[in-house]
Every structure is written in structure tokens, then in C-alpha cells.
Amino acid sequence: MCRKGLVAIAALSVSMCSLAVYAATKTVDLDAQTANGAESKCDLNVLSTFPVQIENVVTNKAVGDAFEFTWASAGPGGFRSSVTPGTAGGVGARWVWSTNQTVYAYTGTSCDRDICFLKTAGPDALGGTCSLGCADDGVLMSMSRGTGGAVNLVWSGGTASYTIFRASSANGLTAPANALTTTTNLAASDTPPAGGLFFYQVRGSSCITQKACSSNAQCNPASEGICVSRGPFSVPGRSLSSTDVTVSSASLTASLITFFSPPKVVFRVTSTAQPGGLLDTVSNNSTQPLTYTSEAYPPGCCPSGTGDHPVRCRLRAHVFTGVRP
């Protein structure tokens, strides 16, 4: 008897653990107010395991603040949308997507691998910075001409290791494609192609001051990322790979983004039993006329009292049109 009891408990434990992977919630602090903590949330729900169907939900409860967001790890291709000014009940956006391929749990730690928000309206003072852009990393660099067309670079300050960048334009100079080498030294030499004009920058591994922004247009996507007010938050996601996000949405068989807000009663009908029938009380709390048709009582009655069903309707169907405060 004791062994049977232990087996039953073990089986129940396994069942409960298997259900736990079908939903994940991460609370996030969007308004940066300590009084209400992490007031908003991001949800990931597995609606179906085969074929895979996932629901990603962003709920904004930062009262009065509106945001754009980029949730790169939500699923193949990422979830990019916006949420209207938050309410105590929550407003938000929902993405339901499907794929025939196997997906893996993935959680990122940076804006290009996780979720980040940019405030677009609202009372809370939340400035934006380019997620990868650095206005000051503490590095002071000087250049001098070397022999044979070489350029000698010497720098101080900042934090090792240092990455050296070279490009033919100052715009986007620190894009990953322009990186020459990474070193812990405080000097380097480079010989650029002949006959051109080139720009150099040495960047340390830490940033003292990030580049400020108010929109994505003020950040170079390749070298400075996106404009961010809040995040990253390490929100659970899904990918076709267990080691990185899936940047393409080509694997999706369905994709639908919807927006939601708390339910609000705008029309109410209350039916009360009365001798000989029902009494319907109708209340229209909207600002527009509504048409409401009630069914005759009892169900299936014959309005004329003739035919195959002799039961006469005790309350005739009626129509209500208008606005009632």
C-alpha cells in the first residue's frame, strides 16, 4: 500500500512539472517608479506543441506611459509593436504565431536578443539611449603618420580590452564590420589602402556615458543599436536555435498581432422573473445608440398560440434602440 502511494505522488509530480513549461511570465518595471515595483509583465504561453503555436503578450500597467517595444527573442523574426498609455488594469499587444519546426527555449540579455522599450508618451521622465551607442568610454586617442603609409595610434584611459575601428566614413564607424582588431595594448599601427580617406576610433570595453536619443532614427542600427528607455529584462522567449534568436520569420506558418485593453461594460441586460413572463432591464452606458433584440419566453413558444406548439409566448420579442445614461 505504501509503495502504491509513493508511485501516485511521483506521477503527479511529473505531470505538474510538464505543465510548468507551457507558460512563463516575467514582470517588468516600465515606469521606473519604486513605489509600484515591476508593475507590467511579459507572458509567453505555449498554446500547442505540435504544430507549435506560441502566444507572446506584453501588458503595460505604467499608468499614462506609452511605449514602442522590440522583443527579438519572442519568436522567429521577433515581435515589434507598441502599447498605448498604460492603465491600472493593463493594456497591451498580443502575438500568436505558428511553425512546423522545432523551437527551443531562449532567454537573451541584451536589447538585440531580448525585449526593450522606448517611451513615446506619458508623464514619467524616461529618457532614451542607443542600446549600443557610447558617447564616452573614457578613451583618449591620438594619431601620427608612420613609415610606408602606416598610421600610428596611441591612446589612454578607458577599460581594456580595446577594439580598433577603421572606415571611410565617420557615420557608423564603430559598426562590427569596421573592427580591425582587439587588443589590451595602448598602441597599435595600421596601414590603410592607398588613395583614400579613413577615420579611426578606439573603443574601450566599458561605457561611461551612453549616447542619448528620443527615436530609433537617432541611432545607427549597425553600430548603435536601437533607442531604448527601459530594458533589457531577460524575458523568456522561443527560437529555432537554443543558442541565439531567429532573425527571420520565414519558418512561420501563421502570425497575428492584436491589441487589447481591460473589458469595459457598455451595455447591460438584466432579466428578472415576473408573474406571466420576464422583465428585461436594459442599460446602455455607451455614447452611441444600440439596438437590442430579446427572445420570446419561454424558449420555443409559438407567438400566435397555434400550430404544433400551443404554448403562447408570455413575453413578446421586442427591440430597444437608444441611449440610456
FILOLO-286887 format. One record per residue (C-alpha): residue number from 1; residue in three letters; y, x, z. Coordinates in pm, whole numbers, padded with zeros to 5 digits. Example, Ala and Ser with C-alpha at 12.3 -4.5 7.8 and 13.67 -1.06 7.14 Angstrom:
n:1 res:ala yy:-00450 xx:01230 zz:00780
n:2 res:ser yy:-00106 xx:01367 zz:00714
//
This chain:
n:1 res:met yy:00000 xx:00000 zz:00000
n:2 res:cys yy:00236 xx:00283 zz:00087
n:3 res:arg yy:00174 xx:00457 zz:-00245
n:4 res:lys yy:00247 xx:00141 zz:-00440
n:5 res:gly yy:00579 xx:00103 zz:-00260
n:6 res:leu yy:00676 xx:00460 zz:-00343
n:7 res:val yy:00589 xx:00414 zz:-00709
n:8 res:ala yy:00801 xx:00099 zz:-00731
n:9 res:ile yy:01102 xx:00272 zz:-00577
n:10 res:ala yy:01069 xx:00569 zz:-00812
n:11 res:ala yy:01051 xx:00341 zz:-01115
n:12 res:leu yy:01365 xx:00157 zz:-01002
n:13 res:ser yy:01549 xx:00486 zz:-00958
n:14 res:val yy:01467 xx:00596 zz:-01313
n:15 res:ser yy:01582 xx:00263 zz:-01452
n:16 res:met yy:01916 xx:00283 zz:-01271
n:17 res:cys yy:01976 xx:00639 zz:-01392
n:18 res:ser yy:01910 xx:00542 zz:-01754
n:19 res:leu yy:02168 xx:00266 zz:-01734
n:20 res:ala yy:02433 xx:00501 zz:-01597
n:21 res:val yy:02470 xx:00688 zz:-01929
n:22 res:tyr yy:02577 xx:00374 zz:-02115
n:23 res:ala yy:02927 xx:00363 zz:-01967
n:24 res:ala yy:03178 xx:00618 zz:-01844
n:25 res:thr yy:03527 xx:00566 zz:-01702
n:26 res:lys yy:03797 xx:00827 zz:-01641
n:27 res:thr yy:04112 xx:00727 zz:-01451
n:28 res:val yy:04430 xx:00894 zz:-01577
n:29 res:asp yy:04784 xx:00927 zz:-01441
n:30 res:leu yy:05021 xx:00836 zz:-01723
n:31 res:asp yy:05346 xx:00777 zz:-01534
n:32 res:ala yy:05327 xx:01094 zz:-01316
n:33 res:gln yy:05409 xx:00887 zz:-01006
n:34 res:thr yy:05229 xx:00995 zz:-00689
n:35 res:ala yy:05274 xx:00651 zz:-00531
n:36 res:asn yy:05018 xx:00481 zz:-00758
n:37 res:gly yy:04794 xx:00779 zz:-00840
n:38 res:ala yy:04580 xx:00758 zz:-01155
n:39 res:glu yy:04680 xx:00404 zz:-01249
n:40 res:ser yy:04542 xx:00387 zz:-01604
n:41 res:lys yy:04197 xx:00455 zz:-01748
n:42 res:cys yy:03987 xx:00552 zz:-02048
n:43 res:asp yy:03645 xx:00393 zz:-02096
n:44 res:leu yy:03350 xx:00485 zz:-02315
n:45 res:asn yy:03079 xx:00219 zz:-02348
n:46 res:val yy:02753 xx:00250 zz:-02543
n:47 res:leu yy:02704 xx:-00093 zz:-02699
n:48 res:ser yy:02391 xx:00004 zz:-02892
n:49 res:thr yy:02170 xx:00312 zz:-02901
n:50 res:phe yy:02018 xx:00253 zz:-03247
n:51 res:pro yy:02203 xx:00226 zz:-03464
n:52 res:val yy:02466 xx:00390 zz:-03247
n:53 res:gln yy:02762 xx:00169 zz:-03160
n:54 res:ile yy:03029 xx:00302 zz:-02924
n:55 res:glu yy:03335 xx:00137 zz:-02771
n:56 res:asn yy:03633 xx:00351 zz:-02663
n:57 res:val yy:03902 xx:00175 zz:-02459
n:58 res:val yy:04243 xx:00303 zz:-02346
n:59 res:thr yy:04410 xx:00086 zz:-02079
n:60 res:asn yy:04776 xx:00151 zz:-01993
n:61 res:lys yy:04895 xx:00036 zz:-01648
n:62 res:ala yy:05202 xx:00259 zz:-01634
n:63 res:val yy:05447 xx:-00029 zz:-01597
n:64 res:gly yy:05714 xx:-00022 zz:-01868
n:65 res:asp yy:05594 xx:00301 zz:-02035
n:66 res:ala yy:05462 xx:00300 zz:-02391
n:67 res:phe yy:05257 xx:00584 zz:-02541
n:68 res:glu yy:05105 xx:00723 zz:-02856
n:69 res:phe yy:04772 xx:00896 zz:-02796
n:70 res:thr yy:04522 xx:01122 zz:-02969
n:71 res:trp yy:04164 xx:01107 zz:-02837
n:72 res:ala yy:03994 xx:01369 zz:-03051
n:73 res:ser yy:03660 xx:01351 zz:-02869
n:74 res:ala yy:03629 xx:00971 zz:-02874
n:75 res:gly yy:03404 xx:00981 zz:-03179
n:76 res:pro yy:03376 xx:01119 zz:-03535
n:77 res:gly yy:03727 xx:01158 zz:-03674
n:78 res:gly yy:03891 xx:01087 zz:-03337
n:79 res:phe yy:04082 xx:00786 zz:-03202
n:80 res:arg yy:04456 xx:00792 zz:-03274
n:81 res:ser yy:04666 xx:00490 zz:-03184
n:82 res:ser yy:04929 xx:00361 zz:-02940
n:83 res:val yy:04963 xx:00136 zz:-02639
n:84 res:thr yy:05255 xx:-00097 zz:-02569
n:85 res:pro yy:05456 xx:-00079 zz:-02242
n:86 res:gly yy:05211 xx:-00095 zz:-01953
n:87 res:thr yy:05170 xx:-00384 zz:-01711
n:88 res:ala yy:05003 xx:-00418 zz:-01374
n:89 res:gly yy:04715 xx:-00600 zz:-01543
n:90 res:gly yy:04689 xx:-00343 zz:-01822
n:91 res:val yy:04750 xx:-00335 zz:-02196
n:92 res:gly yy:04567 xx:-00116 zz:-02440
n:93 res:ala yy:04372 xx:-00035 zz:-02752
n:94 res:arg yy:04000 xx:-00057 zz:-02826
n:95 res:trp yy:03799 xx:00129 zz:-03092
n:96 res:val yy:03445 xx:00015 zz:-03179
n:97 res:trp yy:03258 xx:00239 zz:-03421
n:98 res:ser yy:02905 xx:00277 zz:-03552
n:99 res:thr yy:02699 xx:00552 zz:-03712
n:100 res:asn yy:02340 xx:00602 zz:-03821
n:101 res:gln yy:02341 xx:00961 zz:-03699
n:102 res:thr yy:02255 xx:01101 zz:-03357
n:103 res:val yy:02554 xx:01153 zz:-03127
n:104 res:tyr yy:02591 xx:01375 zz:-02822
n:105 res:ala yy:02799 xx:01359 zz:-02507
n:106 res:tyr yy:03101 xx:01587 zz:-02533
n:107 res:thr yy:03396 xx:01646 zz:-02297
n:108 res:gly yy:03692 xx:01856 zz:-02405
n:109 res:thr yy:03956 xx:02037 zz:-02200
n:110 res:ser yy:04245 xx:02076 zz:-02448
n:111 res:cys yy:04452 xx:01829 zz:-02649
n:112 res:asp yy:04273 xx:01913 zz:-02973
n:113 res:arg yy:03938 xx:01848 zz:-02801
n:114 res:asp yy:04027 xx:01573 zz:-02551
n:115 res:ile yy:04286 xx:01295 zz:-02505
n:116 res:cys yy:04663 xx:01349 zz:-02475
n:117 res:phe yy:04953 xx:01103 zz:-02458
n:118 res:leu yy:05313 xx:01110 zz:-02585
n:119 res:lys yy:05558 xx:00872 zz:-02416
n:120 res:thr yy:05756 xx:00672 zz:-02672
n:121 res:ala yy:05945 xx:00433 zz:-02442
n:122 res:gly yy:05985 xx:00342 zz:-02077
n:123 res:pro yy:06168 xx:00419 zz:-01754
n:124 res:asp yy:05971 xx:00721 zz:-01632
n:125 res:ala yy:06113 xx:01061 zz:-01719
n:126 res:leu yy:05827 xx:01224 zz:-01908
n:127 res:gly yy:05935 xx:01498 zz:-02145
n:128 res:gly yy:05715 xx:01629 zz:-02422
n:129 res:thr yy:05593 xx:01978 zz:-02506
n:130 res:cys yy:05399 xx:02109 zz:-02804
n:131 res:ser yy:05040 xx:02139 zz:-02683
n:132 res:leu yy:05001 xx:02492 zz:-02825
n:133 res:gly yy:05366 xx:02587 zz:-02865
n:134 res:cys yy:05510 xx:02852 zz:-02637
n:135 res:ala yy:05884 xx:02904 zz:-02608
n:136 res:asp yy:05849 xx:03206 zz:-02382
n:137 res:asp yy:05539 xx:03407 zz:-02295
n:138 res:gly yy:05732 xx:03697 zz:-02140
n:139 res:val yy:05660 xx:03944 zz:-02423
n:140 res:leu yy:05949 xx:04166 zz:-02544
n:141 res:met yy:05869 xx:04337 zz:-02876
n:142 res:ser yy:06044 xx:04596 zz:-03088
n:143 res:met yy:05959 xx:04724 zz:-03439
n:144 res:ser yy:06014 xx:05051 zz:-03620
n:145 res:arg yy:05927 xx:05191 zz:-03962
n:146 res:gly yy:05626 xx:05422 zz:-03972
n:147 res:thr yy:05496 xx:05654 zz:-04242
n:148 res:gly yy:05342 xx:05527 zz:-04564
n:149 res:gly yy:05488 xx:05178 zz:-04533
n:150 res:ala yy:05346 xx:05120 zz:-04185
n:151 res:val yy:05518 xx:04905 zz:-03921
n:152 res:asn yy:05501 xx:05022 zz:-03561
n:153 res:leu yy:05508 xx:04755 zz:-03290
n:154 res:val yy:05580 xx:04824 zz:-02923
n:155 res:trp yy:05607 xx:04557 zz:-02653
n:156 res:ser yy:05622 xx:04498 zz:-02281
n:157 res:gly yy:05584 xx:04206 zz:-02040
n:158 res:gly yy:05360 xx:03909 zz:-02077
n:159 res:thr yy:04993 xx:03896 zz:-01988
n:160 res:ala yy:04707 xx:04072 zz:-02169
n:161 res:ser yy:04530 xx:04022 zz:-02391
n:162 res:tyr yy:04785 xx:04022 zz:-02674
n:163 res:thr yy:04748 xx:03871 zz:-03022
n:164 res:ile yy:04946 xx:04018 zz:-03313
n:165 res:phe yy:05056 xx:03781 zz:-03590
n:166 res:arg yy:05195 xx:03858 zz:-03939
n:167 res:ala yy:05317 xx:03611 zz:-04202
n:168 res:ser yy:05556 xx:03588 zz:-04496
n:169 res:ser yy:05744 xx:03305 zz:-04322
n:170 res:ala yy:05877 xx:03263 zz:-03970
n:171 res:asn yy:05770 xx:02899 zz:-03976
n:172 res:gly yy:05414 xx:02871 zz:-03846
n:173 res:leu yy:05399 xx:03243 zz:-03777
n:174 res:thr yy:05157 xx:03204 zz:-03485
n:175 res:ala yy:04907 xx:02993 zz:-03675
n:176 res:pro yy:04549 xx:03115 zz:-03615
n:177 res:ala yy:04516 xx:03216 zz:-03981
n:178 res:asn yy:04801 xx:03469 zz:-03937
n:179 res:ala yy:04638 xx:03657 zz:-03648
n:180 res:leu yy:04575 xx:04024 zz:-03726
n:181 res:thr yy:04404 xx:04143 zz:-03411
n:182 res:thr yy:04383 xx:04101 zz:-03033
n:183 res:thr yy:04436 xx:04395 zz:-02800
n:184 res:thr yy:04505 xx:04489 zz:-02439
n:185 res:asn yy:04729 xx:04778 zz:-02550
n:186 res:leu yy:05111 xx:04766 zz:-02553
n:187 res:ala yy:05149 xx:04913 zz:-02902
n:188 res:ala yy:04999 xx:04869 zz:-03249
n:189 res:ser yy:05056 xx:04971 zz:-03610
n:190 res:asp yy:05012 xx:04766 zz:-03926
n:191 res:thr yy:05059 xx:04833 zz:-04299
n:192 res:pro yy:05154 xx:04508 zz:-04479
n:193 res:pro yy:05112 xx:04452 zz:-04854
n:194 res:ala yy:05380 xx:04627 zz:-05056
n:195 res:gly yy:05672 xx:04444 zz:-05214
n:196 res:gly yy:05705 xx:04157 zz:-04968
n:197 res:leu yy:05899 xx:04044 zz:-04665
n:198 res:phe yy:05694 xx:03991 zz:-04350
n:199 res:phe yy:05751 xx:03864 zz:-03998
n:200 res:tyr yy:05565 xx:03983 zz:-03687
n:201 res:gln yy:05509 xx:03837 zz:-03342
n:202 res:val yy:05307 xx:03947 zz:-03044
n:203 res:arg yy:05191 xx:03672 zz:-02809
n:204 res:gly yy:05054 xx:03715 zz:-02459
n:205 res:ser yy:04766 xx:03513 zz:-02318
n:206 res:ser yy:04985 xx:03309 zz:-02080
n:207 res:cys yy:05289 xx:03092 zz:-02141
n:208 res:ile yy:05592 xx:03088 zz:-01911
n:209 res:thr yy:05776 xx:02808 zz:-02090
n:210 res:gln yy:05621 xx:02571 zz:-02344
n:211 res:lys yy:05815 xx:02451 zz:-02646
n:212 res:ala yy:05988 xx:02117 zz:-02579
n:213 res:cys yy:05955 xx:01824 zz:-02820
n:214 res:ser yy:06005 xx:01450 zz:-02846
n:215 res:ser yy:05784 xx:01381 zz:-03151
n:216 res:asn yy:05496 xx:01538 zz:-03341
n:217 res:ala yy:05736 xx:01626 zz:-03623
n:218 res:gln yy:05889 xx:01894 zz:-03397
n:219 res:cys yy:05556 xx:02079 zz:-03355
n:220 res:asn yy:05388 xx:02284 zz:-03627
n:221 res:pro yy:05033 xx:02139 zz:-03638
n:222 res:ala yy:04865 xx:02471 zz:-03717
n:223 res:ser yy:05030 xx:02689 zz:-03455
n:224 res:glu yy:05190 xx:02450 zz:-03204
n:225 res:gly yy:04954 xx:02150 zz:-03194
n:226 res:ile yy:05086 xx:01803 zz:-03111
n:227 res:cys yy:05371 xx:01676 zz:-02893
n:228 res:val yy:05234 xx:01579 zz:-02551
n:229 res:ser yy:05377 xx:01414 zz:-02239
n:230 res:arg yy:05053 xx:01371 zz:-02040
n:231 res:gly yy:04709 xx:01528 zz:-02065
n:232 res:pro yy:04454 xx:01661 zz:-02131
n:233 res:phe yy:04238 xx:01462 zz:-01887
n:234 res:ser yy:03879 xx:01573 zz:-01971
n:235 res:val yy:03772 xx:01225 zz:-02077
n:236 res:pro yy:03402 xx:01173 zz:-02174
n:237 res:gly yy:03350 xx:01146 zz:-02549
n:238 res:arg yy:03090 xx:01148 zz:-02825
n:239 res:ser yy:03033 xx:01385 zz:-03116
n:240 res:leu yy:02775 xx:01473 zz:-03380
n:241 res:ser yy:02764 xx:01811 zz:-03207
n:242 res:ser yy:02710 xx:01894 zz:-02841
n:243 res:thr yy:02948 xx:02192 zz:-02862
n:244 res:asp yy:03257 xx:02060 zz:-03041
n:245 res:val yy:03436 xx:01748 zz:-03162
n:246 res:thr yy:03360 xx:01597 zz:-03503
n:247 res:val yy:03679 xx:01608 zz:-03706
n:248 res:ser yy:03552 xx:01396 zz:-03998
n:249 res:ser yy:03487 xx:01021 zz:-03989
n:250 res:ala yy:03257 xx:01036 zz:-04293
n:251 res:ser yy:02948 xx:00954 zz:-04084
n:252 res:leu yy:03087 xx:00620 zz:-03962
n:253 res:thr yy:02932 xx:00301 zz:-04097
n:254 res:ala yy:03188 xx:00076 zz:-03922
n:255 res:ser yy:03521 xx:00128 zz:-03748
n:256 res:leu yy:03755 xx:-00128 zz:-03590
n:257 res:ile yy:04066 xx:-00078 zz:-03375
n:258 res:thr yy:04200 xx:-00377 zz:-03179
n:259 res:phe yy:04474 xx:-00421 zz:-02921
n:260 res:phe yy:04458 xx:-00625 zz:-02602
n:261 res:ser yy:04657 xx:-00741 zz:-02301
n:262 res:pro yy:04567 xx:-00941 zz:-01990
n:263 res:pro yy:04470 xx:-01306 zz:-02052
n:264 res:lys yy:04763 xx:-01544 zz:-02009
n:265 res:val yy:04722 xx:-01921 zz:-01969
n:266 res:val yy:04944 xx:-02103 zz:-02219
n:267 res:phe yy:04757 xx:-02435 zz:-02245
n:268 res:arg yy:04551 xx:-02611 zz:-01980
n:269 res:val yy:04348 xx:-02934 zz:-01985
n:270 res:thr yy:04208 xx:-03081 zz:-01663
n:271 res:ser yy:03959 xx:-03370 zz:-01685
n:272 res:thr yy:03914 xx:-03594 zz:-01379
n:273 res:ala yy:03654 xx:-03868 zz:-01342
n:274 res:gln yy:03812 xx:-04215 zz:-01317
n:275 res:pro yy:03664 xx:-04565 zz:-01299
n:276 res:gly yy:03578 xx:-04654 zz:-01657
n:277 res:gly yy:03636 xx:-04308 zz:-01803
n:278 res:leu yy:03805 xx:-03970 zz:-01769
n:279 res:leu yy:04166 xx:-03880 zz:-01707
n:280 res:asp yy:04288 xx:-03577 zz:-01901
n:281 res:thr yy:04589 xx:-03389 zz:-01765
n:282 res:val yy:04743 xx:-03164 zz:-02029
n:283 res:ser yy:04990 xx:-02881 zz:-01965
n:284 res:asn yy:05147 xx:-02670 zz:-02238
n:285 res:asn yy:05314 xx:-02357 zz:-02096
n:286 res:ser yy:05396 xx:-02207 zz:-02434
n:287 res:thr yy:05728 xx:-02242 zz:-02613
n:288 res:gln yy:05573 xx:-02399 zz:-02923
n:289 res:pro yy:05426 xx:-02746 zz:-02989
n:290 res:leu yy:05046 xx:-02756 zz:-02972
n:291 res:thr yy:04802 xx:-03018 zz:-03097
n:292 res:tyr yy:04508 xx:-03108 zz:-02874
n:293 res:thr yy:04227 xx:-03349 zz:-02958
n:294 res:ser yy:03997 xx:-03478 zz:-02682
n:295 res:glu yy:03644 xx:-03603 zz:-02736
n:296 res:ala yy:03549 xx:-03964 zz:-02662
n:297 res:tyr yy:03347 xx:-04033 zz:-02345
n:298 res:pro yy:03054 xx:-04041 zz:-02286
n:299 res:pro yy:02919 xx:-03791 zz:-02541
n:300 res:gly yy:02756 xx:-03963 zz:-02838
n:301 res:cys yy:02912 xx:-04305 zz:-02770
n:302 res:cys yy:02987 xx:-04547 zz:-03050
n:303 res:pro yy:03361 xx:-04618 zz:-03077
n:304 res:ser yy:03303 xx:-04969 zz:-03215
n:305 res:gly yy:03014 xx:-05060 zz:-02982
n:306 res:thr yy:02797 xx:-05148 zz:-03281
n:307 res:gly yy:02526 xx:-04978 zz:-03479
n:308 res:asp yy:02230 xx:-04783 zz:-03344
n:309 res:his yy:02422 xx:-04678 zz:-03031
n:310 res:pro yy:02551 xx:-04982 zz:-02840
n:311 res:val yy:02737 xx:-04785 zz:-02572
n:312 res:arg yy:03110 xx:-04836 zz:-02617
n:313 res:cys yy:03340 xx:-04540 zz:-02559
n:314 res:arg yy:03520 xx:-04562 zz:-02227
n:315 res:leu yy:03796 xx:-04324 zz:-02336
n:316 res:arg yy:03904 xx:-04310 zz:-02693
n:317 res:ala yy:03979 xx:-03977 zz:-02858
n:318 res:his yy:04348 xx:-03900 zz:-02853
n:319 res:val yy:04588 xx:-03637 zz:-02981
n:320 res:phe yy:04858 xx:-03463 zz:-02775
n:321 res:thr yy:05140 xx:-03293 zz:-02960
n:322 res:gly yy:05445 xx:-03144 zz:-02799
n:323 res:val yy:05575 xx:-02905 zz:-02538
n:324 res:arg yy:05546 xx:-02972 zz:-02168
n:325 res:pro yy:05717 xx:-02738 zz:-01920
//
